[in-house]
Amino acid sequence: MNTSIKRVRIMVLGDSGVGKTSLVNLIAHNEPLKSPSWTIGCSVEVKLHEYKEGTRDQKTYFIEMWDIGGNNIGRNERHVFYNPCHGIILVHDFTNKKSEEHLNDWLQELINREGTNTSLTSITSFDEFDPENYMGSNQIPILVVGTKIDQASERKPCVRSFASQIGADEILLDNRQTRYLAAGTSNAVKLSRFFDRVIDYSNRSQYTNSVSSPIYSSKFVIPHQD
């Protein structure tokens, strides 16, 4: 792997079984995961992304997606993966309303963890999250992803989604179908735009904190599959 290319780290958070591992595999390899399994601890996938593609500022970055296990095993230890963090993908099962409601808990777990620098203030409910504050240039980028859209008829329409509550973009897809992230689709545009914001946030954070140390050795990753 070319170590001269800069990297950014994104946390992929959500309840167990919502499809985080399948989503990360789809994004990284542009193909569905044939045999998804439970993640305990953390696993990492890396994707090359062209920042500001098509402009004179275009530059290649590594996007590291840290897939955090969603079950209670190791819950008290998973905070070790949360810093540094340059972006957040919150994943819910579109047919499971509870998994969307729990996104608030996942967000709080990350932003309230001691030592985690995300520039977000603590919230205790949807209503306490200020979208205007979130959309500020100094706030960490967040993308909400709803999986199992192919089963959408099994869920009643939501009056107001978590993504709309926090002013974030939302992607709805079926992890088994590559067409949902095909080049030129609205989902692909949202994802690329999100990656650009993550890179912008990382660059601002490094400038503010005067951080120039190498990023993310794989020895800090503990992938476990059962």
C-alpha positions, 0 to 999 in steps of 0.5 A, a space after each residue: 500500500 502506498 504510504 505517501 497517500 494521505 488517509 482519513 478515518 471514518 467510524 461506521 456505527 449502528 446496531 448489530 445486524 443492520 448490515 454495516 459489514 456488507 455496506 463497507 464491503 460494497 463501498 470498498 470493493 463495489 460488490 456485495 458480500 457473499 457471506 456476511 458474518 458478525 463483527 466483534 471488535 473492529 474490522 477495517 476496509 480501505 477505499 481509494 477516493 479522488 478528492 474534488 475529482 475533476 478540479 485542479 485540486 483533485 488528489 487521491 486519498 485513502 478512506 479507512 472505514 472502521 466497522 465497529 461491532 454492534 453487539 454488547 460484547 466488548 462494548 466497554 472497550 470499543 472506545 479505543 477505536 474512536 480516536 482519531 475520527 474524521 467522519 461518521 457513517 450511522 447505519 440502520 435497518 430501514 425495516 427496523 425503526 428501533 435501529 434508527 432510534 438507536 443511532 442517537 445512542 451511537 452518536 452520543 457514545 462516540 462524541 461523549 467518549 473521553 479523548 474523542 475529538 469530534 467538535 460535536 456537543 452532547 445531545 440527549 434527544 433528536 430535538 436537542 440536536 441543532 442542525 445549523 450547528 451541525 452544518 457549520 464548517 467545524 463540525 464532523 461530517 455525518 452520513 446516515 445509511 438505511 439498509 434493506 430498502 428492498 423490504 421497504 414495504 414492511 415499514 410504515 413511512 417515518 414522519 421525520 427521519 434521524 438524518 433530517 433531524 440532524 441535517 445530514 444526507 441519507 442514503 437508502 440501499 440494498 447491500 446486495 445490489 451494486 446498482 444503488 451505488 453505481 457511478 452517477 446515481 444520487 447515492 454515489 454523489 452523496 457518498 463522494 460529497 461526504 468523503 470530500 467533507 471528511 477530508 476537508 474536516 481532517 485537513 482542518 483538524 490537522 492544521 488546528 492541532 498541528 498534527 503531522 504524525 502517521 495515521 492508523 497502524 493496523 496493529 490497533 485493529 482487532 478484527 474478530 469474526 464468529 
